[in-house]
Amino acid sequence: MSELNYAAMSDAELKQLFRQGQNEDALQVYLDRLNQKPRHVIATADDPDFDEKIEAEIQRRLAMKNPSVMTRESA
């Protein structure tokens, strides 16, 4: 059996491996990649506009996935 080169695989290939084959090595490589990516902080828990910022971010992400989704600002 040949060794798999996880580093050369795309994130989608790694996901497929660990979802279908219960491959823990692929899962670990994928999680390591996620942890290396920068994170965008939307709001902190003590932010007075926490709810509004979270709702706006949810709407933004929904619009990115489905451009036909209308947000409050575009309605």
MODELLER restraints for C-alpha pairs under 7 A, 6 or more apart:
rsr = mdl.restraints
at = mdl.atoms
rsr.add(forms.Gaussian(group=physical.xy_distance, feature=features.Distance(at['CA:6:A'], at['CA:26:A']), mean=6.46, stdev=0.5))
rsr.add(forms.Gaussian(group=physical.xy_distance, feature=features.Distance(at['CA:6:A'], at['CA:29:A']), mean=6.89, stdev=0.5))
rsr.add(forms.Gaussian(group=physical.xy_distance, feature=features.Distance(at['CA:11:A'], at['CA:30:A']), mean=6.48, stdev=0.5))
rsr.add(forms.Gaussian(group=physical.xy_distance, feature=features.Distance(at['CA:14:A'], at['CA:26:A']), mean=5.36, stdev=0.5))
rsr.add(forms.Gaussian(group=physical.xy_distance, feature=features.Distance(at['CA:14:A'], at['CA:27:A']), mean=6.85, stdev=0.5))
rsr.add(forms.Gaussian(group=physical.xy_distance, feature=features.Distance(at['CA:14:A'], at['CA:30:A']), mean=6.33, stdev=0.5))
rsr.add(forms.Gaussian(group=physical.xy_distance, feature=features.Distance(at['CA:17:A'], at['CA:23:A']), mean=5.96, stdev=0.5))
rsr.add(forms.Gaussian(group=physical.xy_distance, feature=features.Distance(at['CA:17:A'], at['CA:26:A']), mean=6.41, stdev=0.5))
rsr.add(forms.Gaussian(group=physical.xy_distance, feature=features.Distance(at['CA:18:A'], at['CA:24:A']), mean=6.33, stdev=0.5))
rsr.add(forms.Gaussian(group=physical.xy_distance, feature=features.Distance(at['CA:18:A'], at['CA:26:A']), mean=5.75, stdev=0.5))
rsr.add(forms.Gaussian(group=physical.xy_distance, feature=features.Distance(at['CA:18:A'], at['CA:27:A']), mean=5.50, stdev=0.5))
rsr.add(forms.Gaussian(group=physical.xy_distance, feature=features.Distance(at['CA:42:A'], at['CA:53:A']), mean=6.67, stdev=0.5))
rsr.add(forms.Gaussian(group=physical.xy_distance, feature=features.Distance(at['CA:42:A'], at['CA:54:A']), mean=6.82, stdev=0.5))
rsr.add(forms.Gaussian(group=physical.xy_distance, feature=features.Distance(at['CA:43:A'], at['CA:50:A']), mean=5.74, stdev=0.5))
rsr.add(forms.Gaussian(group=physical.xy_distance, feature=features.Distance(at['CA:43:A'], at['CA:53:A']), mean=6.55, stdev=0.5))
rsr.add(forms.Gaussian(group=physical.xy_distance, feature=features.Distance(at['CA:44:A'], at['CA:50:A']), mean=6.96, stdev=0.5))
rsr.add(forms.Gaussian(group=physical.xy_distance, feature=features.Distance(at['CA:59:A'], at['CA:71:A']), mean=6.16, stdev=0.5))
rsr.add(forms.Gaussian(group=physical.xy_distance, feature=features.Distance(at['CA:62:A'], at['CA:69:A']), mean=6.97, stdev=0.5))
rsr.add(forms.Gaussian(group=physical.xy_distance, feature=features.Distance(at['CA:63:A'], at['CA:69:A']), mean=5.43, stdev=0.5))
